[in-house]
């Protein structure tokens, strides 16, 4: 373990050398928090299909939160698009999803 830490020593201490680099990854931790709390409270899903749905809906939820989009609106649009035979709405931000 010590050797592994030494192998990554430069990256581990970047926040000390570089101005503006946070010592923690709070954005990632905050994005995962709701998923962790859900799993602890609900004891996970009962099937592989259920786990697959959970991983996708939690990912969509975190992405909508980051983009300040309403989750229920996005899900309703996705279901409507599916039933109408249209492509699902994009989760990419507008700047990334439009061709340059």
C-alpha positions in Angstrom: 0.0 0.0 0.0 2.8 2.4 0.8 4.5 1.8 -2.5 1.2 2.4 -4.3 0.8 5.7 -2.5 4.4 6.7 -3.4 3.6 5.8 -7.1 0.9 8.5 -7.0 2.6 11.0 -4.7 2.7 13.8 -7.2 -1.0 13.6 -8.0 -2.0 13.2 -4.4 -0.4 16.5 -3.4 -1.5 18.6 -6.4 -3.9 20.7 -4.2 -0.9 21.8 -2.1 1.2 23.0 -5.1 -1.5 24.4 -7.4 -3.6 27.4 -6.6 -7.4 26.8 -6.9 -7.3 23.0 -6.7 -9.6 21.7 -4.0 -8.3 19.0 -1.7 -11.5 17.0 -2.0 -13.7 16.0 -4.8 -16.9 17.4 -3.3 -18.8 17.6 -6.6 -18.5 13.9 -7.2 -19.3 13.1 -3.6 -22.4 15.3 -3.6 -23.5 13.7 -6.9 -23.3 10.2 -5.4 -24.8 11.1 -2.0 -28.5 10.6 -3.1 -27.7 7.3 -4.6 -25.9 6.1 -1.5 -28.8 7.2 0.7 -31.3 5.5 -1.6 -29.4 2.2 -1.5 -29.0 2.3 2.3 -32.7 3.1 2.8 -34.1 0.7 0.2 -31.6 -2.1 0.4 -31.0 -2.0 -3.4 -33.0 -3.6 -6.1 -34.2 -7.2 -6.2 -33.1 -8.0 -9.8 -30.5 -7.2 -12.4 -33.1 -5.3 -14.4 -33.9 -3.3 -11.3 -30.3 -2.5 -10.6 -29.9 -1.4 -14.3 -32.9 0.9 -13.9 -31.6 2.3 -10.7 -28.1 3.1 -12.1 -29.7 4.8 -15.1 -32.3 6.9 -13.2 -29.8 8.0 -10.6 -27.3 9.0 -13.3 -30.1 11.0 -15.1 -31.1 12.5 -11.8 -27.5 13.7 -11.0 -27.1 15.0 -14.5 -30.4 17.0 -14.4 -29.4 18.4 -11.1 -26.0 19.5 -12.4 -27.7 21.2 -15.4 -30.4 22.7 -13.2 -33.1 20.8 -15.3 -36.3 19.4 -13.8 -36.0 15.6 -13.5 -39.7 14.8 -13.9 -40.0 17.0 -17.0 -37.0 15.2 -18.6 -38.4 11.8 -17.8 -41.9 12.8 -19.1 -40.3 14.1 -22.4 -38.3 10.8 -22.7 -41.4 8.6 -22.3 -43.4 10.8 -24.7 -40.6 10.6 -27.3 -40.5 6.8 -26.9 -44.2 6.4 -27.4 -44.2 8.7 -30.4 -41.2 6.9 -32.0 -38.9 10.0 -31.7 -35.4 10.1 -30.3 -35.1 10.6 -26.6 -34.1 14.1 -25.4 -30.4 14.7 -25.0 -28.8 14.8 -21.6 -25.7 16.6 -22.9 -25.6 20.3 -22.4 -26.7 22.3 -25.4 -23.1 23.5 -26.2 -21.9 19.9 -26.4 -24.9 18.3 -28.2 -25.1 20.7 -31.1 -22.6 20.2 -34.0 -19.9 22.8 -34.2 
